[in-house]
Amino acid sequence: MKWGWVLVAVLLSFGAFSLAKETLDFPEYDGKDRVHDLHVKNYKSVMKKYDVLVVYYHDHPGSSRVAQRQFEIEELALELVAQVLDEYEDDDIGVGLIDAKHDKALAKKLGLEESDSIFIFTEDEVIEYDGELAADTLVEFIYDVLEDPVEMIDNSRELKCFKNLEEDIKLVGYFKNHKYFEAFADAAEEFHPHIKFFATFNPKVAKALELKLNEVDFYEPFIEDPMVIPGKPYTEKELVRFIEANDRPTLRKLQPHNMYEIWDDDVDGEHIIVFAEESDPDGFEFLEIVKRVAEDNTDHPDLSIVWIDPDDFPLLLPHWEKTFGIDLDYPQIGVVDADDADSVWMDMDDGDDLPSVDELEDWIEDALSGQIDPDDDDDDDDDDDDDDDDDDDDDDDDDDDDDETTDDDDDDDDDDDDDDDDDDDDDDDDDDDDDDDDDDDDDDDDDDDDDDDDDDDDDDDDDDDDDDDDDDDDDDDDDDDDDDDDDDDDDDDDDDDDDDDDDDDDDDDDDDDDDDDDDDDDDDDDDDG
């Protein structure tokens, strides 16, 4: 009996696990085509089928394989959106595509100007979606669109929820007369769902919010104390005018559903960007410092800080770290050019030494005054390029100088080599009388190359001949008359004069050294000349 209950328990556990898995399954595309290709002939009939129509006005992908694949990914995401919204019971929601190349006439008829944008057509208005083209983000935004533009606060729990909402601009009003409430509701439709509107008819809630009758308070993101809109009771136009004049908060959060809208709303082409993970202790601490600075400077007309939580954009982290040259494991604050992404970042020692409120205010003031400018990086790059060019020119000059010096050295070496050759020839004349004919030929060649050196060499030859013994002189004379007799006499003389030559070698070498010195001096004089 006990084993039977055990078996039942096991089967029930498997059933519960299967049910839980089925409940938590994310939707997968079922292969059914639900997205409509809209054109002039069918758009009216398609719009009549739905209470809300989501339209993606896209660029034509053309023949580019990359563009085609990207469009396939986007179309698949929209198919998943249409599949999920198909199960929504309260309203019929459809999804359509308009090609910017093939359906220009339809886009113009519907008032669509900016391609690669998503527009949501409701019964009486068109809302532009400026966020990430991701199925979950888009579906969440559409759910917000389907909600009422004004949310009511009737009790303390709803009041607590209102106070905890701090990431978006929000307005709250206290009314008893529906006439003034309707003006408030009409203004809410103009900004829905980007700005949150709340209202109460409960005096206790109004007292907790310190609201007077027919008064509307305007809350900036992350700012506890609201601004009271002057001039109550208000018309719709007065409310719209005030909101449009104050719709750029001092501190706002970049989120997937508003990322392009915020990035396009720069101040003089620049953003002050804060990266901080709210779930990280250092990130949370730094974010609290930033909130203090924003609250102290909420009246500054040019101060607008964009907070980005890296956890919200995991796919962009490598791109941001590479583009900005920062480590997003730590809190960061910097000034970023909205067009070319040039940036300058505050040095915070990798989060180990977070700035105080005063230090951060001083840094931001320098950024607003232009003392901290991301365009300075471009100037530095230009300076580096100029320095590189100058270095190249200097290197070229140095190379030219080296070449000239080398040429001079080569010339000197050539002269020295010529002198050495002449000296060697002289030594050969002194040591070997058999080479007199060759010496005469060398002297003739030297005469062709350099007249001055030839004269010196002739002098050296004469001196050498004088220093030689008389037999050598006779042999030289005989050499001029007859080469064959010369050789015989030289052999006899060499045999007879070996001892004399040994005695005279030292003298000849000394004389040769003296002659070489004279030759060197003469050659130096010639070179100087």
Secondary structure as GFF3:
##gff-version 3
##sequence-region A 1 529
A	DSSP	alpha_helix	2	23	.	.	.	ID=ss1
A	DSSP	beta_strand	36	37	.	.	.	ID=ss2
A	DSSP	alpha_helix	43	49	.	.	.	ID=ss3
A	DSSP	beta_strand	52	58	.	.	.	ID=ss4
A	DSSP	alpha_helix	65	85	.	.	.	ID=ss5
A	DSSP	beta_strand	93	99	.	.	.	ID=ss6
A	DSSP	alpha_helix	104	110	.	.	.	ID=ss7
A	DSSP	beta_strand	117	121	.	.	.	ID=ss8
A	DSSP	beta_strand	126	129	.	.	.	ID=ss9
A	DSSP	alpha_helix	135	146	.	.	.	ID=ss10
A	DSSP	beta_strand	150	152	.	.	.	ID=ss11
A	DSSP	alpha_helix	156	164	.	.	.	ID=ss12
A	DSSP	beta_strand	170	174	.	.	.	ID=ss13
A	DSSP	alpha_helix	178	191	.	.	.	ID=ss14
A	DSSP	beta_strand	196	200	.	.	.	ID=ss15
A	DSSP	alpha_helix	203	208	.	.	.	ID=ss16
A	DSSP	beta_strand	216	219	.	.	.	ID=ss17
A	DSSP	beta_strand	227	228	.	.	.	ID=ss18
A	DSSP	alpha_helix	236	245	.	.	.	ID=ss19
A	DSSP	beta_strand	251	253	.	.	.	ID=ss20
A	DSSP	alpha_helix	259	264	.	.	.	ID=ss21
A	DSSP	beta_strand	270	275	.	.	.	ID=ss22
A	DSSP	alpha_helix	281	296	.	.	.	ID=ss23
A	DSSP	beta_strand	305	308	.	.	.	ID=ss24
A	DSSP	three_ten_helix	310	312	.	.	.	ID=ss25
A	DSSP	three_ten_helix	314	316	.	.	.	ID=ss26
A	DSSP	alpha_helix	317	324	.	.	.	ID=ss27
A	DSSP	beta_strand	332	337	.	.	.	ID=ss28
A	DSSP	beta_strand	343	345	.	.	.	ID=ss29
A	DSSP	three_ten_helix	349	351	.	.	.	ID=ss30
A	DSSP	alpha_helix	357	369	.	.	.	ID=ss31
A	DSSP	alpha_helix	376	431	.	.	.	ID=ss32
A	DSSP	three_ten_helix	433	435	.	.	.	ID=ss33
A	DSSP	alpha_helix	436	449	.	.	.	ID=ss34
A	DSSP	alpha_helix	451	467	.	.	.	ID=ss35
A	DSSP	alpha_helix	470	481	.	.	.	ID=ss36
A	DSSP	alpha_helix	483	496	.	.	.	ID=ss37
A	DSSP	alpha_helix	498	528	.	.	.	ID=ss38
###
